Amino acid sequence: MTVKAILDQKGRDVFTVGPDITVADAGKELSKQRIGAVVVVDAGNRIRGIVSERDIVRAVADKGPSVLNEAVSTVMTENVSVCHEEDTVNQLMEMMTRGRFRHVPVETDGKLGGMVSIGDVVRMRIEQVEREAEEMKAYIAS
């Protein structure tokens, strides 16, 4: 099972923001879109960073509420761990576990090509296990 299989099922659309949007507006968009992280991209759709709910909470805790008026680029994670469509789900799970993050942008030809969340990974893994169990039942019954 690969990242491509996840994207083929869920789609490749990703909500993004530019680096100059305020932290407050990024938080509003996370809430409005009902997502946990947003990818920060430049005009060429190249990944420049990622901002999660956790990043915003930490920034407010460290700098106070005035940080909400700053550009999201001041609180985003700049060294973004990315995956690629040919990566396996097992590789992705290992990356997410090791890095302790729940969202991984998919990079395609140097640009944002999708986003995978831990929920996507868990859903695909459950489907795979259920499919294997059904195949075993069918094999045993035959």
C-alpha positions, -999 to 999 in steps of 0.1 A, spaced: 0 0 0 14 34 -10 8 71 -5 -5 72 -40 -33 47 -31 -43 70 -2 -44 100 -25 -62 81 -52 -90 74 -27 -92 107 -8 -81 132 -35 -52 155 -39 -68 188 -30 -50 206 -1 -61 238 16 -30 262 16 -21 297 27 6 321 18 34 330 42 20 366 49 -15 356 63 -17 364 100 -16 337 126 -52 346 136 -64 342 101 -46 308 97 -63 297 129 -97 308 116 -91 288 84 -81 257 103 -114 260 122 -135 268 91 -120 240 70 -121 216 100 -85 206 95 -56 203 119 -28 218 98 -24 240 68 5 240 43 22 273 36 32 276 0 47 303 -22 33 316 -55 48 285 -73 30 261 -50 63 251 -34 61 240 2 75 267 25 62 254 58 33 239 77 13 253 106 -7 231 129 -31 239 157 -4 229 180 20 254 165 -5 282 171 -11 272 207 26 271 214 32 305 198 4 321 219 18 304 251 53 315 243 47 350 229 13 360 241 -18 369 222 0 396 201 15 368 180 -19 364 164 -13 396 145 21 383 131 26 366 98 21 328 99 57 325 86 69 335 121 53 304 137 53 278 109 75 248 109 100 255 81 118 222 78 88 202 67 90 164 65 74 154 33 65 121 16 62 110 -20 35 90 -38 58 59 -40 64 58 -3 47 29 15 21 33 43 45 16 66 73 41 58 48 69 63 36 55 97 72 53 108 79 89 98 48 102 116 56 82 147 93 92 148 85 129 141 54 129 163 33 147 137 -1 139 123 0 156 88 25 151 60 25 170 28 31 149 -4 57 165 -26 55 159 -64 82 174 -86 92 199 -60 56 211 -54 27 203 -31 9 173 -45 -14 163 -17 -16 159 21 -19 127 42 -31 127 78 -28 101 104 -65 95 100 -60 87 63 -33 62 72 -53 45 99 -84 43 76 -63 27 48 -46 3 72 -79 -8 87 -94 -14 52 -63 -34 43 -65 -56 74 -103 -62 69 -96 -71 32 -70 -96 43 -93 -111 69 -120 -116 43 -96 -132 19 -84 -156 47 -121 -165 55 -128 -171 18 -96 -193 15 -105 -213 46 -141 -218 34 -130 -231 0 
